[in-house]
């Protein structure tokens, strides 16, 4: 008899039903997120939180720390655009924690939010890696425990890489709004992954629309993420993607025309004046038009379209917290949002300079060089080595994994190069340091790519082992 090491290995992914050669079968028959995914989430969140609590800023720091601490303490109205979601999130930390000063308590809220974001990244890497490698024998021929270990370790490394990156760590230990933005962005991608795994369950898409609306109440620049969401929709649900692409692209182009003519001053119109974001919306609209011509249908996806619009508007509706909070006359009551003029002044960022996107290709290339340099310094050159490895499996992986990789690629382009054209910084060090926190969402995507690349490398590193195990198992079978 052979020992237990020579027994056939259990696969975590069930075989596809006969006749299904397209990869459209459900990824798993049970819960989508499995035990190693949750373990990776919990371990990463706890370790990252411990690191943050040991490095918290002891009191008020630079930038807007004092303003935000006061706003969180009294539930007031911070500087434009008001940050209503962040204020409601930070209020319990500022008022219920019995330790230290208000700024330190708000910083604890930042640490908790960022730690949860890192945990979500670890969970996504663990689950998406199993999707990516489900047709790779070097992974599926392993024992179940080995697969789980590889998934958990790679997820943990990806979450730690995000948590210890320069831009994310710097905002996670102070009283700032960025931490909640990172958490909402990670939650958005997690819901999109859940929907990609089982596109027929649209409630996760509707939840993602709600989270995106909440995200825009504090980070209007992440309007640049819209084209990537259209890519997710086009790849996962052709009818819904067609409706969304046409419905969103037409108003975007109209906003550009009205802004160019000086007829409508709104942040959206200003954002579209450059070459990058407008081109992305035009391409998304053309993709929707191509799907319409191919399917010869239009309007059949109106119901899920409305069900997406409702949660999205509900998320944006948190802006109406500002006038109600302003009516209580808190110590931090920016622009007196209880008045219509003050409310629109706040949500349109009236205090700050208007958006001036990059409109020259030469300057855009120069900014891309700055982005690549800062990405390597802030996130780590070593991690970037693994980011391209998942692309080598696109031709052999399942359809869900291909859709997920396509959506992640679009997300990286939107919150990396396109966001850089929107911010349009100068080349001096002061400007590059100032825009660093804006690229925290890009670090989230880089961490996901890094974790997936580590899983691919980990599978390839022991590729020869399954053959030896299979030979040993065959030798243990009695000959007839």
Secondary structure as UniProt FT lines:
FT   HELIX           4..6
FT   TURN            18..19
FT   HELIX           35..54
FT   TURN            63..64
FT   HELIX           65..74
FT   TURN            80..81
FT   HELIX           84..96
FT   HELIX           102..132
FT   TURN            133..135
FT   HELIX           137..140
FT   HELIX           144..163
FT   HELIX           166..172
FT   HELIX           178..197
FT   TURN            198..200
FT   HELIX           203..216
FT   TURN            217..218
FT   HELIX           220..225
FT   HELIX           226..236
FT   HELIX           238..260
FT   TURN            261..262
FT   HELIX           267..271
FT   TURN            272..273
FT   HELIX           276..295
FT   TURN            300..301
FT   HELIX           302..316
FT   HELIX           317..320
FT   HELIX           321..327
FT   TURN            328..329
FT   HELIX           334..336
FT   TURN            337..338
FT   HELIX           340..347
FT   TURN            348..351
FT   HELIX           361..379
FT   HELIX           381..384
FT   TURN            385..388
FT   HELIX           389..393
FT   TURN            394..396
FT   HELIX           399..413
FT   HELIX           414..418
FT   HELIX           419..423
FT   HELIX           429..434
FT   HELIX           436..439
FT   HELIX           440..461
FT   TURN            462..464
FT   HELIX           465..475
//
